[in-house]
Amino acid sequence: MSLFAIGDFHLSGEPPAKPMEVFSPNWENHFEKIRRNWLTKITETDTVIICGDTSWAMSLEAAMQDLNRIAALPGQKIILRGNHDYWWTSLKKMQQATESKFMFLQNNFFPCGDVAVCGSRGWILPSSEAFTDDDRHIYQREGIRLENSLAAAKNAGFNKFVAALHYPPLYKADEETIFTELFSKYGVKHCVFGHIHGQDAGNIFEGETRGVTYKLVSCDTQNFMPQLVLP
């Protein structure tokens, strides 16, 4: 029973209403690449974290074609919200619509063996030149959501945590954010995140710092291959 992560599918139906190859030829037929790679790695006993920006759809009903294609793949699926997931609604509505084929991560956690998968969407960081007072409100709210998730897991008896976000929780190895502070507080050892694409991936820290291993998993930066988090 292994834990994997991947993100940023940016699906838009079949055929795609918003083809991603307009951004790069690498995206051509990209869901088929994801599907093929997924089938080589993921079994029914594995769990996959999907780190947001799953569908361009504007409503849950419109997103169902994309969600059903993912649901048909093997393994358990934990999914969180990205900044483009406008279809995201209440947990109850999403669970009912998908017949509980996904575990929706928001203010909660999900066990994977003796590890708790926790997380939130995250947001742009105060170190960004574009950060505003409005961003600060959302940034702080996402920190509350992450702590709600981690605290719920701790209260349930877990002491091993994987954190999943859509936005990067830090840009540089020595950066302190509301998210890295929570990782230290709760002893998080692994963090996966998406949002970043293409050449911008070179500007984001990946690796181990202060006891936490950070991994970017947006699908185009990983050759559309799910990434192993824990064996």
Rosetta blueprint (number, residue, H / E / L):
1 M L
2 S L
3 L E
4 F E
5 A E
6 I E
7 G E
8 D L
9 F L
10 H L
11 L E
12 S L
13 G L
14 E L
15 P L
16 P L
17 A L
18 K L
19 P L
20 M H
21 E H
22 V H
23 F L
24 S L
25 P H
26 N H
27 W H
28 E L
29 N L
30 H H
31 F H
32 E H
33 K H
34 I H
35 R H
36 R H
37 N H
38 W H
39 L H
40 T H
41 K H
42 I L
43 T L
44 E L
45 T L
46 D L
47 T E
48 V E
49 I E
50 I E
51 C L
52 G L
53 D L
54 T L
55 S E
56 W L
57 A L
58 M L
59 S L
60 L H
61 E H
62 A H
63 A H
64 M H
65 Q H
66 D H
67 L H
68 N H
69 R H
70 I H
71 A H
72 A L
73 L L
74 P L
75 G L
76 Q E
77 K E
78 I E
79 I E
80 L L
81 R L
82 G L
83 N L
84 H L
85 D L
86 Y L
87 W L
88 W L
89 T L
90 S L
91 L H
92 K H
93 K H
94 M H
95 Q H
96 Q H
97 A H
98 T L
99 E L
100 S L
101 K L
102 F L
103 M E
104 F E
105 L L
106 Q L
107 N L
108 N L
109 F L
110 F E
111 P E
112 C E
113 G L
114 D L
115 V E
116 A E
117 V E
118 C E
119 G E
120 S E
121 R L
122 G L
123 W L
124 I L
125 L L
126 P L
127 S L
128 S L
129 E L
130 A L
131 F L
132 T L
133 D H
134 D H
135 D H
136 R H
137 H H
138 I H
139 Y H
140 Q H
141 R H
142 E H
143 G H
144 I H
145 R H
146 L H
147 E H
148 N H
149 S H
150 L H
151 A H
152 A H
153 A H
154 K H
155 N H
156 A L
157 G L
158 F L
159 N L
160 K L
161 F E
162 V E
163 A E
164 A E
165 L E
166 H L
167 Y L
168 P L
169 P L
170 L L
171 Y L
172 K L
173 A L
174 D L
175 E L
176 E L
177 T L
178 I H
179 F H
180 T H
181 E H
182 L H
183 F H
184 S H
185 K H
186 Y H
187 G L
188 V L
189 K L
190 H E
191 C E
192 V E
193 F E
194 G L
195 H L
196 I L
197 H L
198 G H
199 Q H
200 D H
201 A H
202 G H
203 N H
204 I L
205 F L
206 E L
207 G E
208 E E
209 T E
210 R L
211 G L
212 V E
213 T E
214 Y E
215 K E
216 L E
217 V L
218 S E
219 C H
220 D H
221 T H
222 Q H
223 N L
224 F L
225 M L
226 P L
227 Q E
228 L E
229 V E
230 L E
231 P L
